[in-house]
């Protein structure tokens, strides 16, 4: 027998201890997309490094949204809506109309960022517990424009990246700070 070849072993049902263990499927495309989303979330948070409370509340574009209001919008209208409500089907409070863009009084940068982080953590739990092929659990009478969890994750990634860019522009208008984007 050649020393480089192992002897042939024939296995029969019951020979493997792992036969009855449940195997957790892996989804490399989902995991990679989720990592990109996490990077964009960090991008959003870093925009506020060095801003005062007043600067974070100051609207600088004609649309009149404040940078801090974008964080609230991302937390409630994006993370909570798409992952908790649409994908998981949770019965959660959602803002109506422009409420997701309206800052409560009193609030702080840290309070809004903490709320955003909490929504993101819940979103990650939902994404990781859901097959990328799973259909939304809540569709508002079939009007959700995405067929599965994969499309919802991509939608949230694009929306978060778009708003991160808006926040970069607002930050530059507020204090001249420019962020070199490498992620």
C-alpha positions in Angstrom: 0.0 0.0 0.0 1.2 3.5 -0.9 2.2 5.4 2.3 0.5 8.6 0.9 -2.9 7.1 0.7 -5.1 6.5 3.7 -7.1 3.3 3.9 -10.7 3.5 2.7 -13.2 3.7 5.6 -16.8 2.8 4.9 -19.3 4.6 7.2 -22.8 3.4 7.9 -25.7 5.3 9.3 -25.2 5.7 13.0 -21.4 5.7 12.8 -21.1 9.5 13.1 -21.9 11.2 16.4 -23.0 14.4 14.6 -25.7 12.7 12.6 -28.4 13.9 14.9 -27.0 17.4 15.5 -28.5 20.3 13.8 -26.2 22.1 11.5 -26.5 25.9 11.4 -26.4 27.1 7.8 -24.0 29.8 6.8 -24.7 32.6 4.4 -21.5 34.3 3.3 -23.3 36.9 1.1 -25.5 37.9 4.0 -22.6 38.1 6.4 -20.5 40.2 4.0 -23.5 42.6 3.4 -24.1 42.9 7.1 -20.4 43.8 7.7 -20.7 46.5 5.1 -23.9 47.8 6.8 -22.1 47.8 10.1 -19.3 49.9 8.5 -21.8 52.4 7.2 -23.4 52.6 10.7 -20.0 53.4 12.2 -19.5 56.0 9.5 -22.8 57.7 10.6 -21.7 57.7 14.2 -18.2 59.1 13.4 -19.8 62.2 11.7 -20.7 63.4 15.2 -17.2 63.2 16.7 -16.3 66.7 17.7 -19.7 68.3 17.0 -21.4 70.3 19.8 -25.0 69.6 20.7 -26.0 72.9 18.9 -24.1 71.9 15.7 -25.7 68.5 15.6 -29.2 70.1 15.8 -28.4 72.8 13.2 -30.1 72.4 9.8 -27.7 73.4 7.0 -29.5 72.3 3.9 -32.6 73.7 2.2 -34.6 70.6 3.2 -34.1 71.8 6.8 -33.2 68.5 8.4 -30.6 68.5 11.2 -27.8 66.0 11.3 -29.1 64.5 14.6 -32.5 64.1 13.0 -31.0 61.9 10.4 -29.8 59.5 13.1 -33.3 59.4 14.5 -34.7 58.7 11.0 -32.1 55.9 10.5 -33.1 54.4 13.9 -36.8 54.5 13.5 -37.8 54.8 9.8 -35.0 52.5 8.5 -33.7 50.0 11.1 -36.9 49.6 13.1 -39.2 49.7 10.1 -37.3 47.3 7.8 -35.9 44.8 10.2 -38.2 44.8 13.3 -41.5 45.5 11.5 -41.2 44.3 8.0 -38.7 41.4 8.2 -39.5 40.1 11.7 -43.2 41.1 11.8 -42.8 42.7 15.3 -45.6 44.9 16.5 -43.5 47.9 17.3 -44.2 51.6 17.6 -43.4 53.4 14.4 -43.3 57.2 13.6 -46.0 58.6 11.5 -45.2 61.1 8.7 -42.2 63.2 9.6 -42.1 62.1 13.3 -39.0 60.0 12.4 -37.2 63.3 11.5 -38.4 65.2 14.5 -36.2 65.4 17.6 -37.8 65.1 21.0 -37.1 67.7 23.6 -34.9 67.3 25.5 -32.5 64.9 23.7 -28.8 64.7 23.2 -26.4 63.4 20.6 -25.5 60.6 23.0 -29.1 59.7 23.6 -29.9 59.6 19.9 -26.8 57.6 19.1 -27.6 55.1 21.9 -31.1 54.7 20.5 -29.6 54.1 17.0 -27.2 51.5 18.4 -30.0 49.7 20.2 -32.1 49.5 17.0 -29.0 48.4 15.0 -28.3 45.6 17.6 -32.0 44.4 17.3 -31.7 44.6 13.5 -28.6 42.4 13.6 -30.4 39.9 15.7 -33.2 39.7 13.2 -30.9 39.5 10.2 -28.8 36.7 11.8 -31.9 34.7 12.8 -33.4 34.9 9.3 -32.6 33.1 6.1 -31.7 35.5 3.3 -34.4 33.8 1.3 -37.1 34.4 3.9 -40.1 36.6 2.8 -41.1 39.6 4.9 -43.4 38.7 7.7 -45.3 41.9 7.4 -46.2 43.3 4.0 -48.9 45.9 4.5 -51.2 44.1 2.2 -48.4 43.1 -0.2 -47.0 46.6 -0.7 -43.5 46.0 0.5 -41.2 46.4 -2.6 -38.8 43.6 -1.6 -39.2 39.9 -1.9 -36.9 38.6 0.7 -34.5 39.3 3.6 -31.5 39.7 1.2 -33.2 42.5 -0.7 -34.2 44.2 2.6 -30.6 44.1 3.9 -29.3 45.6 0.6 -32.0 48.3 0.8 -31.0 49.3 4.3 -27.3 49.2 3.3 -27.9 51.6 0.4 -30.1 53.9 2.4 -27.6 54.1 5.3 -24.7 54.7 3.0 -26.7 57.5 1.2 -27.5 59.2 4.5 -23.9 58.8 5.6 -23.0 60.9 2.6 -25.6 63.4 3.4 -24.2 63.7 6.9 -20.7 64.2 5.5 -21.9 67.1 3.4 -23.7 68.6 6.4 -20.7 68.2 8.6 -18.5 70.0 6.0 -21.0 72.9 5.9 -21.1 73.1 9.7 -17.4 73.2 10.5 -15.4 72.5 7.4 -14.5 69.0 8.5 -13.9 66.6 5.6 -13.8 62.8 6.1 -11.6 60.7 3.9 -13.8 57.8 3.1 -11.9 54.5 2.8 -14.7 52.1 3.9 
